[in-house]
Amino acid sequence: MNPLNSKEILVQKRLSARVIPVAAEKVISHVAPADTEQFLYVAEGSLAAEVEGLTTVVHQSNAFALTAGRETSLRSAQSTPCRVLLVSVPHSVEVSPEVLTVMSSRS
């Protein structure tokens, strides 16, 4: 089952990235696992991310860190869909500049 309707685009050294299409009229709920650092990178459009009643608008080419164990509601901040990368890194993995370079060259 794929509750985020996402497509995995990168798995390297246990780091993974998934593309999430966020429709303008639909709200997606996500809870980051406790054993993983996760952040959202907005590849296209603008994203509204709501955590505990506080909404943050994240524009294209910007990122938003997710808090483990807290529910985050995601929706497009505009009347058009947006595309978001959900990047996951287990706590046991050290992220180096080389890994991030590989990620950016594939997007």
Summary of the structure (lengths in Angstrom):
residues: 107
radius of gyration: 13.3
end to end distance: 24.5
largest distance: 38.9
contacts: 296
relative contact order: 0.30
helix: 9%
strand: 56%
